[in-house]
Amino acid sequence: MTFIKNLDHERALKLTDEAAVAKGQVVSKTLAQNDAISITLFAFSKGEEISTHSSHGDAMVQVLEGTAELTIGGVKHTVKAGETIIMPAEVPHALFAVEDFKMLLTVVLPYEAR
């Protein structure tokens, strides 16, 4: 059984090569998704955006390439390759790609006893 999908296992790879920027689009590749966690690789064309929304879990953005502007709780943050930022659960946030931009998004969701 594998828990991480859409990537080769047991092979060194560059995440930046795993999602290509497509002009005028936001490209996403789901790597893992269950009741506890969501891991998604994104590639944004310059000028593309995700409008304001919120999540039930904490969301961590790891910037792989490019620059983006994230608005978290009404505060704008510019993030660049090599940087990481946390968007807290239930806090509205949005993203705008200042230039072609790639990120790894990890959302850790609240544990609910079954």
N, C-alpha and C positions, 0 to 999 in steps of 0.2 A: 504494500500500500504506500502511496506517496501523498504527502500533504501539500507540497509546493508543486504547482503545475506550470506548464507553458515555458519552462526553462530546462535545459539539459542538466541532468544530475551527474555528479562526479566528474565535472569538467570546469576548469577555471574559465570565467567569462567576464566580459565587461557589460554591466547593466546598460550603459549608454548605447551599446550596439543592439540591444534587445527590443527597442522601440524606436522606430524611425519617425521623424517629424514629417508630416504631410501638410503642404501648404493649405491654409484656411481650415485646418482641422485640429481637433484634440483626439489623440490616439491613446487608448488605454489597453493594458494587458493585465488581467487578473492573475496574480500568482498564488494567492491563498484566500479563501473566504469560508468562514464558519461563524458560529454564534459568539465566538470570543475575539476573533481577529479578522482583519481584512488587509491584504497587502496588494497594492496595485502600482504598476509602472506606468507613468504618463509621459507623453511627448506632446508639447503644445507648439503650434506655429505662432510666430510673432503676431501679437494683437488678439489672440484667442483668449477666452476667459471662462471661468466658472462663476456664475452669479452667486449672490449671497445666499447661504444656507447654513444649517448647523448639523451636528452629528451627535448621536447618543454616547459616543466614545471619544477619548482623547485621540487626536490625529497628529501624527508626526510626519513632517515633510523633510526629506533628505534631498537637497538639490544636487543633481548630477551634472547638469550643463545649463548654461545660460543664466538669465536674470528674470525674476518675476516680482510683482508687487502683490503681497498678501495683505488683505484688510481683515484684522481680527478684532472683533468687538469695537469696530469703528476706528481703530488705530492702524495706519498704514506702515508696513514693513517691507523693505526691499531686501530680497534674498538672492544670493549668488551661489555658483558652483562651490561645493565643499561645505556649505552651511546647512544647518538644521534648525527648524522652528517647530514648536508645539502649538497646536490649536486646541484649547481646552474643550471638553465636552460641553454641549449646549450653548456655546458662544458662537454667534453668527460670524461667518468668515466668507471671503471671496478671493479669487485669484485672477490676475491679469498678467499675461506673458509679455514682458517688455521687449524681449527678443526670443528667438527659438529657445525652448526651455524643456528640460527633462527632469523628472523627480520620481522618487520612490515614496509612496504614501502608505503609511502603516496606521491603521485605526485599531485601537485596543478598546473593545467594548466591555460594558459592565458585566460582571459575572452574576448570573441569576441561578440560585440553587434550583435544581429540578426536583 
